[in-house]
């Protein structure tokens, strides 16, 4: 009981500090804005949770009476483009493992916002390394496992943390989402067939709903019986009846939400590209261990990649991953981000700071490695208008380090989210 009371008190204290935080100035010997060249002896001025000014300390007028924090290196708050933190917890037990529902193969209606726990200690742990934004939610492992949300790594409620919901619908092509015992899908071919079939249903569903709505606006009476043809579960395509599964997939087809497909083998990547070409939705590849083998195709189709953690285990489907994959994608002109991903061991998340560091040691330039966990990650998950770079008007999210952030001996000295210092523990 004592531990839980202390945890609650700590949460309340954090809430109070967030509510009454003052405007802030951060100075850095080097400031990486990710919106231009690095600034030597730079300064970032924050007001009301937004960035008010960025530039050389000698050229920016600082407001009077504002707290000033100094660091050797200042970067935008780090962005983890794909993880499960908050739906998979610190302790790897049944009570904190909500990342995957296995009762059905296709469940795009599963909302991450309904499972996310902003108070999980794993969120706090990531925040201490400078990670301020995460795209998190349902893990790979089902043909369509559900949705993700983009959150800030602060807040005592999901409403305080979330900045985009839904962010993506997640799917998997490959053995991780195959069923056994005669259940479907049992093969890759069946996976793609089932996905295609569900997308066709969603397209028909959306067309019938639009027709029904148009008829109502025109003053028509009851919908025709034809509007209820595709009604396998007693849910019509028009009127007051709704099918949440097909509704969500309709949003995918209309470009409102991207479909992020977890694939590793080159053959599965090509299958995802064929389905995308057929239906025209926005596709993002997840993991993509063999993406370097089809990099030219990805570039031509303008498909971004949320790449596997650089140090991910090279076994099974990922046996051909490489520390150099990030560098190869960059050379090919493919937009990519590096993620923390999901593995079923404690603590069930990686730190993108370290994953990008290893990529930087294997052919990826420093600035490109930093972009993969800041501005490029923000672009891929659809929040670059708010985070990912230090620019006037954007959210005041910063990470402060006592040296090169990719150097093992460096530490994160502080994390700022929305202009408030939310971590000061040296890590």
C-alpha positions in Angstrom: 0.0 0.0 0.0 2.8 2.4 0.8 4.3 2.0 -2.7 1.0 2.8 -4.4 0.4 5.9 -2.2 3.9 7.2 -3.1 3.2 6.6 -6.8 -0.1 8.5 -6.6 1.7 11.4 -4.7 4.4 11.5 -7.3 1.8 11.6 -10.1 -0.1 14.5 -8.3 3.2 16.4 -7.9 4.0 16.0 -11.6 0.5 17.2 -12.4 1.0 20.3 -10.2 4.4 21.0 -11.8 2.9 20.8 -15.3 0.0 23.1 -14.4 2.2 25.8 -12.8 5.3 25.6 -15.0 6.8 28.9 -16.0 8.1 30.0 -19.4 11.6 28.6 -20.0 14.9 29.2 -21.9 17.3 26.4 -22.9 20.8 27.1 -23.9 23.0 24.6 -25.7 26.6 24.6 -26.9 25.1 22.8 -29.9 21.4 23.0 -30.8 20.1 20.6 -33.5 16.9 22.2 -34.7 16.3 19.6 -37.5 15.0 22.5 -39.6 18.4 23.7 -40.8 22.0 23.6 -39.8 23.0 23.0 -36.2 23.4 26.2 -34.1 26.6 26.7 -32.1 25.9 28.5 -28.8 22.2 28.3 -29.5 19.2 29.2 -27.5 15.5 28.1 -27.5 12.9 30.3 -25.9 9.6 28.8 -24.8 6.4 30.5 -24.0 3.0 29.0 -23.2 4.1 25.6 -24.2 5.3 26.6 -27.7 8.7 27.6 -29.1 8.9 31.4 -29.3 12.4 31.8 -30.6 15.4 29.8 -31.8 18.8 31.0 -32.7 22.3 32.0 -31.6 22.4 33.2 -28.0 24.1 36.4 -29.1 21.2 37.2 -31.5 18.1 36.2 -29.5 16.8 38.6 -26.8 15.9 36.6 -23.7 12.9 37.5 -21.6 13.6 38.8 -18.1 13.0 36.6 -15.1 12.7 33.3 -17.0 14.4 30.1 -15.8 17.5 29.2 -18.0 18.7 25.6 -18.4 22.0 24.8 -20.0 23.3 21.7 -21.8 26.1 20.6 -24.1 23.6 19.3 -26.8 20.0 20.2 -27.3 17.7 18.3 -29.7 14.0 18.2 -30.5 12.2 15.8 -28.2 12.7 12.3 -29.6 9.9 10.6 -31.5 9.4 6.8 -31.4 7.5 6.0 -34.6 6.2 2.6 -33.5 6.0 0.9 -30.2 3.5 -0.6 -27.7 4.5 1.3 -24.5 1.5 2.1 -22.4 -0.5 -0.9 -23.7 2.4 -3.2 -22.8 3.8 -2.5 -19.4 6.9 -2.6 -17.3 6.4 -5.9 -15.6 5.5 -8.3 -18.5 2.5 -9.7 -16.7 -1.1 -10.4 -17.7 -2.4 -7.3 -16.1 -0.2 -4.9 -18.0 -0.2 -6.7 -21.4 -3.0 -5.3 -23.6 -1.0 -5.1 -26.8 -2.7 -7.9 -28.7 -6.2 -9.4 -28.9 -6.1 -12.9 -30.4 -9.9 -13.7 -30.6 -10.2 -12.8 -34.3 -7.9 -12.3 -37.2 -9.3 -8.9 -38.3 -10.1 -6.3 -35.7 -9.4 -2.7 -37.0 -12.1 -1.4 -34.6 -9.7 -2.1 -31.6 -8.9 1.4 -30.3 -5.5 1.9 -28.7 -6.9 4.9 -26.8 -9.1 2.5 -24.8 -6.1 0.5 -23.6 -3.4 3.1 -23.1 -2.1 3.6 -19.6 -0.1 6.9 -19.3 0.8 6.1 -15.7 2.8 3.0 -16.5 6.4 3.2 -15.3 7.6 2.3 -18.8 6.4 5.6 -20.1 8.3 7.4 -17.4 11.4 5.4 -18.2 11.4 6.3 -21.9 10.8 10.0 -21.0 14.0 10.0 -19.0 16.0 9.4 -22.2 14.5 12.4 -24.1 11.6 10.5 -25.8 8.6 12.9 -25.8 6.3 11.4 -28.5 5.4 7.8 -29.2 3.2 6.2 -31.8 1.8 3.3 -29.7 -0.9 0.7 -29.7 -1.8 -2.7 -30.9 1.2 -4.9 -31.6 1.9 -7.1 -34.7 0.6 -10.6 -34.5 -2.8 -10.6 -36.1 -3.8 -10.0 -39.7 -5.3 -6.7 -38.6 -4.7 -6.2 -35.0 -6.2 -2.7 -34.4 -5.3 1.0 -34.2 -2.5 3.1 -32.8 -2.4 6.5 -31.2 0.3 9.2 -31.0 0.9 10.4 -27.4 3.2 12.6 -25.5 5.0 10.8 -22.7 3.3 12.9 -20.0 -0.1 13.1 -18.4 -2.1 11.2 -15.8 -5.0 10.4 -18.3 -5.0 9.4 -21.9 -6.8 12.6 -22.8 -3.9 14.6 -21.4 -1.4 12.5 -23.4 -3.0 11.9 -26.8 -2.3 14.1 -29.7 -3.6 11.9 -32.6 -6.2 9.1 -32.5 -6.5 7.0 -34.4 -3.0 7.4 -36.0 -2.9 4.1 -38.0 -4.5 0.8 -38.5 -2.0 -2.0 -38.1 -1.8 -5.3 -40.1 0.7 -8.1 -40.4 1.7 -10.3 -43.4 3.9 -13.2 -42.4 4.2 -16.1 -40.0 3.6 -14.0 -36.9 -0.1 -13.6 -37.9 -0.7 -17.2 -39.1 -3.1 -19.4 -37.3 -2.8 -23.2 -36.6 -5.2 -26.0 -36.2 -7.0 -25.4 -39.5 -8.0 -21.8 -38.6 -7.6 -19.0 -41.1 -5.3 -17.5 -42.1 -3.0 -20.5 -42.3 -0.8 -19.4 -45.2 0.6 -16.1 -46.6 -1.7 -16.5 -49.6 -4.7 -16.7 -47.3 -3.6 -13.7 -45.4 -3.5 -11.5 -48.5 -6.8 -12.9 -49.8 -8.6 -12.2 -46.5 -7.2 -8.7 -46.3 -8.2 -8.0 -49.9 -11.7 -9.4 -49.3 -12.2 -7.2 -46.2 -11.1 -4.1 -48.1 -13.6 -4.9 -50.9 -16.3 -5.2 -48.2 -15.3 -1.9 -46.7 -15.4 -0.2 -50.1 -18.9 -1.5 -50.8 -20.0 -0.6 -47.3 -18.8 3.0 -47.7 -20.5 3.4 -51.0 -23.8 2.1 -49.7 -23.6 4.4 -46.6 -23.0 7.4 -48.9 -25.9 6.4 -51.1 -28.2 6.1 -48.1 -27.1 9.5 -46.7 -27.6 11.1 -50.0 -31.1 9.6 -50.3 -31.9 11.0 -46.8 -30.7 14.4 -47.7 -32.8 14.3 -50.8 -35.9 13.6 -48.7 -36.2 10.0 -49.4 -38.0 7.6 -47.1 -36.7 4.3 -45.8 -33.6 2.9 -47.3 -34.0 0.2 -49.9 -33.6 -3.4 -49.0 -30.6 -3.4 -51.3 -28.7 -1.3 -48.8 -28.8 -4.2 -46.4 -27.3 -6.8 -48.8 -23.9 -6.9 -47.2 -25.2 -7.7 -43.7 -23.4 -10.8 -42.5 -23.8 -9.8 -38.8 -27.1 -8.0 -38.8 -25.4 -4.6 -39.5 -26.6 -2.7 -42.5 -24.6 -0.4 -44.7 -27.1 2.5 -44.3 -29.5 4.0 -41.9 -28.7 3.8 -38.2 -26.9 0.5 -38.3 -23.1 0.6 -38.2 -20.2 -1.9 -38.7 -17.2 -0.6 -36.8 -14.8 -2.9 -38.5 -15.8 -1.9 -42.1 -16.2 1.7 -41.0 -12.5 1.9 -39.9 -11.3 0.2 -43.0 -13.4 2.6 -45.0 -11.4 5.4 -43.4 -8.2 3.6 -44.6 -9.5 3.4 -48.1 -10.5 7.1 -48.1 -7.0 8.1 -47.0 -8.1 9.3 -43.6 -5.9 6.8 -41.7 -2.9 4.9 -43.1 -2.6 1.2 -43.1 0.7 0.1 -41.5 1.7 -3.4 -42.5 4.3 -5.3 -40.5 6.4 -7.3 -43.0 9.9 -8.6 -43.0 10.5 -10.8 -46.0 10.9 -9.1 -49.4 8.1 -11.3 -50.8 5.7 -10.0 -48.2 6.7 -6.5 -48.8 5.9 -7.0 -52.5 2.5 -8.4 -51.5 1.7 -5.3 -49.4 2.7 -3.2 -52.4 0.3 -5.1 -54.7 -2.6 -4.6 -52.3 -1.8 -0.9 -51.9 -1.6 -0.5 -55.7 -5.0 -2.2 -56.1 -6.8 -0.1 -53.5 -4.8 3.1 -53.4 -4.7 3.6 -49.6 -1.8 5.2 -47.8 0.7 2.4 -46.9 3.4 2.5 -44.3 5.8 -0.5 -43.9 6.6 -1.6 -40.4 9.8 -3.6 -39.4 10.7 -4.4 -43.0 13.9 -6.4 -42.4 14.5 -7.1 -46.1 13.5 -3.6 -47.3 17.0 -3.0 -48.6 16.3 -5.7 -51.2 13.4 -3.8 -52.7 14.5 -0.2 -51.9 14.1 1.0 -55.5 10.5 -0.2 -55.5 9.7 1.6 -52.3 11.2 4.8 -53.6 9.3 4.6 -56.8 6.0 3.9 -54.9 6.8 6.6 -52.3 6.3 4.2 -49.4 7.8 5.2 -46.1 9.3 2.7 -43.7 9.2 2.5 -39.9 12.3 0.4 -39.7 13.0 -2.4 -37.2 15.1 -1.5 -34.2 18.7 -1.7 -35.4 19.7 -4.2 -32.7 16.6 -6.4 -33.2 17.2 -10.2 -33.0 18.2 -11.5 -36.4 16.3 -14.8 -36.2 13.4 -16.3 -38.2 11.7 -13.8 -40.3 14.3 -11.1 -39.4 17.3 -13.3 -40.1 18.4 -11.1 -42.9 18.2 -7.7 -41.1 21.3 -5.6 -41.1 22.8 -2.8 -39.0 23.3 -1.1 -42.4 19.6 -1.2 -43.5 19.0 2.4 -42.4 22.0 3.7 -44.4 20.9 1.7 -47.5 17.4 3.1 -47.3 18.7 6.6 -47.0 21.0 6.1 -50.0 18.0 4.9 -52.0 16.0 8.0 -51.0 13.4 6.1 -49.0 11.8 8.0 -46.1 12.2 6.0 -42.9 12.2 6.2 -39.1 13.7 3.9 -36.5 11.3 2.4 -33.9 11.4 0.7 -30.6 9.1 -2.1 -31.8 7.8 -4.9 -29.6 9.3 -8.0 -28.2 7.7 -10.2 -25.5 10.4 -9.8 -22.8 11.0 -7.4 -20.0 10.8 -4.4 -20.3 9.0 -4.9 -23.6 10.4 -1.8 -25.3 13.7 -0.5 -26.6 15.0 3.0 -26.6 15.2 4.6 -30.0 18.1 6.8 -28.9 20.3 3.7 -28.7 18.9 2.1 -31.9 19.6 5.2 -33.9 23.1 5.4 -32.4 23.9 1.9 -33.7 22.6 2.9 -37.2 24.9 6.0 -37.0 27.8 3.7 -36.3 27.0 1.6 -39.4 26.9 4.0 -42.3 24.2 6.5 -41.4 25.3 10.1 -41.0 24.7 11.6 -37.6 22.1 14.2 -38.8 20.2 11.4 -40.7 20.2 9.2 -37.7 18.9 12.0 -35.5 16.2 12.8 -38.2 15.1 9.2 -38.1 14.0 9.7 -34.4 12.8 13.3 -34.7 11.5 15.1 -37.8 11.4 12.1 -40.2 9.6 10.0 -37.6 7.1 12.8 -37.0 6.4 13.1 -40.8 5.7 9.4 -41.1 3.3 9.3 -38.2 1.6 12.5 -39.2 2.5 15.0 -36.4 5.3 17.0 -37.9 3.2 20.1 -37.8 3.7 19.9 -34.0 6.8 18.0 -33.1 10.1 16.7 -34.5 12.0 20.0 -35.0 12.7 23.1 -33.1 10.8 25.8 -35.0 8.8 28.8 -33.9 5.2 27.8 -33.2 5.8 24.1 -32.7 5.4 22.3 -29.4 8.2 23.1 -27.0 9.5 19.5 -26.7 13.3 19.2 -26.1 15.9 16.7 -25.1 19.0 17.9 -23.3 22.3 15.9 -23.2 25.8 16.4 -21.6 27.5 15.3 -24.9 26.9 13.6 -28.2 23.5 11.9 -27.6 24.7 8.8 -29.6 27.8 8.3 -27.5 27.4 5.6 -24.9 29.1 7.7 -22.2 26.7 10.6 -22.7 23.6 11.2 -20.5 20.2 12.7 -20.9 20.1 15.6 -18.4 16.6 16.7 -18.9 13.4 16.4 -20.9 11.0 19.2 -21.7 7.5 18.7 -23.0 5.2 21.5 -23.9 7.6 24.0 -22.3 7.7 22.1 -19.0 10.6 20.2 -17.5 9.2 16.7 -17.0 12.5 14.9 -16.3 15.7 16.0 -14.6 17.1 12.6 -13.6 20.5 12.0 -15.3 20.3 8.9 -17.5 
